Amino acid sequence: MNILKNKVLKVFAFAVFFSVSFFASGKSSVRISSVGNSSAAKTGTNSNVKLPNGKTEVPGLFRYELENGLELYVAENDSAPLVHIKITVLGGGIASTPETAGLFHLYEHMMFEGDSQYANNADMERATQDMGVLEHNAQTGINSVSYYFTVPSHLLEKGLKFWNYAIREPLLSEQALEGQKKVVISEIEGNFADPGRIYSYNLFKNMFPKFPWRVDAAGYPALVQKATVADLRAMLKKYYIPNNALLLVGGDVKHEEVYRLVKEIYGSWERGENPWQEEREYQLAEPFEKPAFFVMPSDQLSSEQASIRVVYRGPDACLNSRDVETGSFFDELMADPSGYYIQTLMNDETLEIPNPNYAGEGLSSMRENGLISFSCAIHNPQENLAERTKYFYSLISEKIVPEIIQDKKIFTKAQYKQVKRTMKDYSFIGMETAEQLLAQVEYCWVNFSRSYFFTRTKKIKKSDIDLYLNRYIIGKAPLICVQVNPSIYEAQKEEFRKLGFEEFTIDSAYWWKSLEEKNE
């Protein structure tokens, strides 16, 4: 079974900032989203792959596909009398254009404003309370939109029907739309003061300059304000169709009964045209001609420490799933606190890294937006921070990565063995609950293809790692950014300027700012 599925909870941290969520209860949350495989890139969920219905090779996991294309996974686990129900649609940021960015987020809110069964939000809230649901959640990410809750298992049928009405027959009224516009715009504007989001939006805007709106799940206020019911109905017709959706049911259930109910309830959902059939342009593989240096002052950082990140374009999972597998394996090798990478950084007196927990490397494996990051936190930022930031980049690009490629024995047999064992452990942990198992299924379905979860990974060899590093790191120009306390930055501002650093600010963060300026 594929090793990548075991890393569902280890995706690159800043991807968090490119998902938005809506709790009907009024709470807020975020979700890590990722993605893709070559065949899936043109067909969305890789609909040309036909998998058999019924039992899979994973204990307690069953898969079915309805005639209309809706895919169903059932994970049986009777440890508690509960059932988790989740429906996911491929869409979100990845389906956006400059004219539609954020509409998936707005539509997500509108799904809780009434449907053919429930007249309004209050009726929907009452229905979920009657089922014992503490909170129902929906999340719009870079690559998907999902809706879910957990109910007592004896209310399985009611739970399935609730989401059936919501996803197929939303009311989408004019009055509700005007109200939700205010909510969504408030959410967007409320994030303007969040340093983490400012950093992430700047980062993504620079790493994906060709289509920055595809990594923006939230959108922007002016576009949200202009949205019409007709816009949302067009989205419903194009993307909210069974052959672009995944239904996940897990807990104290029997797969045969779930399949029977799903056929009965969702079987009449009409198949639509594949929204991903058109030939697609992709993000730039090399966004920079030369290394790009940035600095971001942030009051969330102590004056005793600065954070440096070197970010390269990585493999897009929709095009290079094998490279993603190699990168995931490489991540584990690089995480060894006694290994070459961490020890090289720890022994470097220029950097002054506190301990191994303050250095890292990681692949963010997204459908069309893969990134590879080398990072560290350093002490004494008041001392030549701009120079030390450039030094960290040169250490990665001129010493560490080339030496990894040149030295065939830089990773020991014991390290390879440990990584394999770690991957296996991830697999066991990921199957502890039905919800965790289904999260892995969803991750692969959204990010790769219908069959990828069951794909067995070929053995990763040193030659695979060398190819990976040569393809994505050697000779490539990354983005380098250091985050630092504002007081430290002000004292060294002129030095940063002289060394060619640009500043990450709220004004530089948002790709849509230029559109608004043109319209003024």
Solvent accessible surface area in square Angstrom, and as a share of the most:
residue,aa,sasa,rsa
1,M,53,0.24
2,N,0,0.00
3,I,28,0.14
4,L,2,0.01
5,K,2,0.01
6,N,19,0.10
7,K,15,0.06
8,V,25,0.14
9,L,149,0.74
10,K,90,0.38
11,V,16,0.09
12,F,21,0.09
13,A,71,0.55
14,F,7,0.03
15,A,1,0.00
16,V,29,0.17
17,F,56,0.23
18,F,2,0.01
19,S,0,0.00
20,V,11,0.06
21,S,11,0.07
22,F,28,0.12
23,F,21,0.09
24,A,21,0.16
25,S,59,0.38
26,G,66,0.63
27,K,129,0.55
28,S,101,0.65
29,S,43,0.28
30,V,64,0.37
31,R,42,0.15
32,I,63,0.32
33,S,5,0.03
34,S,4,0.03
35,V,0,0.00
36,G,0,0.00
37,N,23,0.12
38,S,65,0.42
39,S,46,0.30
40,A,0,0.00
41,A,4,0.03
42,K,93,0.40
43,T,35,0.20
44,G,1,0.01
45,T,2,0.01
46,N,4,0.02
47,S,52,0.34
48,N,115,0.59
49,V,42,0.24
50,K,151,0.64
51,L,30,0.15
52,P,108,0.68
53,N,77,0.39
54,G,13,0.13
55,K,156,0.66
56,T,22,0.13
57,E,92,0.41
58,V,1,0.01
59,P,111,0.70
60,G,26,0.25
61,L,0,0.00
62,F,19,0.08
63,R,3,0.01
64,Y,15,0.06
65,E,22,0.10
66,L,10,0.05
67,E,174,0.78
68,N,15,0.08
69,G,1,0.01
70,L,0,0.00
71,E,0,0.00
72,L,0,0.00
73,Y,2,0.01
74,V,0,0.00
75,A,1,0.01
76,E,53,0.24
77,N,44,0.22
78,D,117,0.60
79,S,101,0.65
80,A,43,0.33
81,P,94,0.59
82,L,83,0.41
83,V,0,0.00
84,H,16,0.07
85,I,0,0.00
86,K,21,0.09
87,I,0,0.00
88,T,0,0.00
89,V,0,0.00
90,L,1,0.01
91,G,0,0.00
92,G,2,0.02
93,G,1,0.01
94,I,1,0.01
95,A,17,0.13
96,S,6,0.04
97,T,57,0.33
98,P,29,0.18
99,E,124,0.56
100,T,44,0.26
101,A,0,0.00
102,G,2,0.02
103,L,8,0.04
104,F,6,0.02
105,H,1,0.00
106,L,0,0.00
107,Y,0,0.00
108,E,0,0.00
109,H,0,0.00
110,M,0,0.00
111,M,1,0.00
112,F,1,0.00
113,E,33,0.15
114,G,0,0.00
115,D,2,0.01
116,S,68,0.44
117,Q,100,0.44
118,Y,47,0.18
119,A,68,0.53
120,N,69,0.35
121,N,45,0.23
122,A,54,0.42
123,D,40,0.21
124,M,0,0.00
125,E,39,0.18
126,R,131,0.48
127,A,14,0.11
128,T,3,0.02
129,Q,122,0.54
130,D,111,0.57
131,M,10,0.05
132,G,47,0.45
133,V,11,0.06
134,L,174,0.87
135,E,65,0.29
136,H,3,0.01
137,N,9,0.05
138,A,0,0.00
139,Q,9,0.04
140,T,0,0.00
141,G,1,0.01
142,I,0,0.00
143,N,0,0.00
144,S,1,0.00
145,V,0,0.00
146,S,0,0.00
147,Y,0,0.00
148,Y,40,0.15
149,F,4,0.02
150,T,52,0.30
151,V,1,0.00
152,P,34,0.22
153,S,21,0.13
154,H,151,0.67
155,L,28,0.14
156,L,13,0.07
157,E,67,0.30
158,K,123,0.52
159,G,0,0.00
160,L,0,0.00
161,K,72,0.30
162,F,1,0.01
163,W,1,0.00
164,N,11,0.06
165,Y,51,0.19
166,A,0,0.00
167,I,0,0.00
168,R,48,0.17
169,E,73,0.33
170,P,7,0.04
171,L,70,0.35
172,L,3,0.02
173,S,46,0.30
174,E,115,0.51
175,Q,161,0.71
176,A,18,0.14
177,L,1,0.00
178,E,78,0.35
179,G,35,0.33
180,Q,21,0.09
181,K,10,0.04
182,K,149,0.63
183,V,60,0.34
184,V,0,0.00
185,I,27,0.14
186,S,69,0.45
187,E,57,0.25
188,I,8,0.04
189,E,84,0.38
190,G,57,0.55
191,N,37,0.19
192,F,47,0.20
193,A,88,0.68
194,D,44,0.23
195,P,26,0.17
196,G,15,0.14
197,R,22,0.08
198,I,20,0.10
199,Y,11,0.04
200,S,0,0.00
201,Y,15,0.06
202,N,1,0.00
203,L,0,0.00
204,F,2,0.01
205,K,70,0.30
206,N,37,0.19
207,M,1,0.00
208,F,0,0.00
209,P,63,0.39
210,K,72,0.30
211,F,25,0.10
212,P,12,0.08
213,W,46,0.16
214,R,24,0.09
215,V,2,0.01
216,D,2,0.01
217,A,3,0.02
218,A,5,0.04
219,G,2,0.02
220,Y,16,0.06
221,P,21,0.13
222,A,42,0.33
223,L,9,0.05
224,V,0,0.00
225,Q,92,0.41
226,K,146,0.62
227,A,5,0.04
228,T,65,0.38
229,V,18,0.10
230,A,72,0.55
231,D,57,0.29
232,L,0,0.00
233,R,104,0.38
234,A,62,0.48
235,M,13,0.06
236,L,28,0.14
237,K,167,0.71
238,K,99,0.42
239,Y,22,0.08
240,Y,4,0.02
241,I,10,0.05
242,P,0,0.00
243,N,16,0.08
244,N,1,0.01
245,A,0,0.00
246,L,0,0.00
247,L,0,0.00
248,L,1,0.01
249,V,0,0.00
250,G,1,0.01
251,G,8,0.08
252,D,51,0.26
253,V,14,0.08
254,K,139,0.59
255,H,29,0.13
256,E,105,0.47
257,E,69,0.31
258,V,0,0.00
259,Y,45,0.17
260,R,117,0.43
261,L,6,0.03
262,V,0,0.00
263,K,96,0.41
264,E,109,0.49
265,I,16,0.08
266,Y,0,0.00
267,G,37,0.36
268,S,87,0.56
269,W,15,0.05
270,E,142,0.63
271,R,121,0.44
272,G,24,0.23
273,E,140,0.63
274,N,36,0.18
275,P,20,0.13
276,W,20,0.07
277,Q,108,0.48
278,E,141,0.63
279,E,139,0.62
280,R,47,0.17
281,E,109,0.49
282,Y,51,0.19
283,Q,10,0.05
284,L,73,0.36
285,A,79,0.61
286,E,98,0.44
287,P,24,0.15
288,F,33,0.14
289,E,180,0.81
290,K,153,0.65
291,P,42,0.27
292,A,19,0.15
293,F,27,0.11
294,F,15,0.06
295,V,2,0.01
296,M,7,0.03
297,P,33,0.21
298,S,6,0.04
299,D,111,0.58
300,Q,129,0.57
301,L,36,0.18
302,S,62,0.40
303,S,46,0.29
304,E,109,0.49
305,Q,38,0.17
306,A,0,0.00
307,S,31,0.20
308,I,0,0.00
309,R,50,0.18
310,V,0,0.00
311,V,0,0.00
312,Y,2,0.01
313,R,18,0.06
314,G,5,0.05
315,P,1,0.00
316,D,9,0.05
317,A,0,0.00
318,C,0,0.00
319,L,74,0.37
320,N,51,0.26
321,S,30,0.19
322,R,76,0.28
323,D,10,0.05
324,V,0,0.00
325,E,11,0.05
326,T,3,0.02
327,G,0,0.00
328,S,2,0.01
329,F,8,0.03
330,F,0,0.00
331,D,12,0.06
332,E,21,0.09
333,L,4,0.02
334,M,3,0.02
335,A,65,0.50
336,D,37,0.19
337,P,78,0.49
338,S,89,0.57
339,G,6,0.06
340,Y,50,0.19
341,Y,3,0.01
342,I,4,0.02
343,Q,66,0.30
344,T,21,0.12
345,L,0,0.00
346,M,50,0.22
347,N,110,0.57
348,D,24,0.12
349,E,159,0.71
350,T,61,0.35
351,L,0,0.00
352,E,70,0.31
353,I,11,0.06
354,P,42,0.26
355,N,55,0.28
356,P,46,0.29
357,N,137,0.70
358,Y,86,0.33
359,A,15,0.12
360,G,22,0.21
361,E,26,0.12
362,G,16,0.15
363,L,12,0.06
364,S,0,0.00
365,S,6,0.04
366,M,0,0.00
367,R,5,0.02
368,E,2,0.01
369,N,1,0.00
370,G,0,0.00
371,L,0,0.00
372,I,1,0.00
373,S,1,0.01
374,F,0,0.00
375,S,25,0.16
376,C,5,0.03
377,A,14,0.11
378,I,0,0.00
379,H,72,0.32
380,N,51,0.26
381,P,0,0.00
382,Q,87,0.39
383,E,92,0.41
384,N,87,0.45
385,L,0,0.00
386,A,0,0.00
387,E,90,0.40
388,R,15,0.05
389,T,0,0.00
390,K,64,0.27
391,Y,75,0.29
392,F,0,0.00
393,Y,35,0.13
394,S,31,0.20
395,L,12,0.06
396,I,0,0.00
397,S,27,0.18
398,E,128,0.58
399,K,79,0.34
400,I,0,0.00
401,V,0,0.00
402,P,24,0.15
403,E,60,0.27
404,I,0,0.00
405,I,35,0.18
406,Q,138,0.61
407,D,65,0.34
408,K,167,0.71
409,K,173,0.73
410,I,22,0.11
411,F,11,0.04
412,T,69,0.40
413,K,184,0.78
414,A,73,0.57
415,Q,25,0.11
416,Y,38,0.14
417,K,133,0.56
418,Q,85,0.38
419,V,7,0.04
420,K,97,0.41
421,R,112,0.41
422,T,28,0.16
423,M,6,0.03
424,K,123,0.52
425,D,65,0.33
426,Y,43,0.16
427,S,20,0.13
428,F,127,0.53
429,I,102,0.52
430,G,11,0.11
431,M,58,0.26
432,E,120,0.54
433,T,59,0.34
434,A,10,0.08
435,E,87,0.39
436,Q,61,0.27
437,L,10,0.05
438,L,2,0.01
439,A,38,0.29
440,Q,7,0.03
441,V,2,0.01
442,E,5,0.02
443,Y,17,0.07
444,C,1,0.00
445,W,4,0.01
446,V,5,0.03
447,N,1,0.01
448,F,0,0.00
449,S,2,0.01
450,R,5,0.02
451,S,28,0.18
452,Y,9,0.03
453,F,3,0.01
454,F,35,0.15
455,T,56,0.32
456,R,170,0.62
457,T,30,0.18
458,K,156,0.66
459,K,138,0.59
460,I,7,0.03
461,K,109,0.46
462,K,32,0.14
463,S,68,0.44
464,D,28,0.14
465,I,0,0.00
466,D,27,0.14
467,L,91,0.45
468,Y,1,0.00
469,L,1,0.00
470,N,70,0.36
471,R,105,0.38
472,Y,23,0.09
473,I,4,0.02
474,I,61,0.31
475,G,80,0.77
476,K,62,0.26
477,A,19,0.15
478,P,0,0.00
479,L,0,0.00
480,I,0,0.00
481,C,1,0.01
482,V,0,0.00
483,Q,34,0.15
484,V,0,0.00
485,N,25,0.13
486,P,49,0.31
487,S,69,0.44
488,I,20,0.10
489,Y,12,0.05
490,E,108,0.49
491,A,89,0.69
492,Q,21,0.09
493,K,92,0.39
494,E,86,0.39
495,E,63,0.28
496,F,2,0.01
497,R,152,0.55
498,K,133,0.56
499,L,49,0.25
500,G,51,0.49
501,F,16,0.07
502,E,113,0.51
503,E,61,0.27
504,F,5,0.02
505,T,44,0.26
506,I,65,0.33
507,D,110,0.57
508,S,38,0.25
509,A,1,0.00
510,Y,8,0.03
511,W,20,0.07
512,W,7,0.02
513,K,61,0.26
514,S,57,0.37
515,L,54,0.27
516,E,47,0.21
517,E,117,0.52
518,K,160,0.68
519,N,123,0.63
520,E,177,0.79
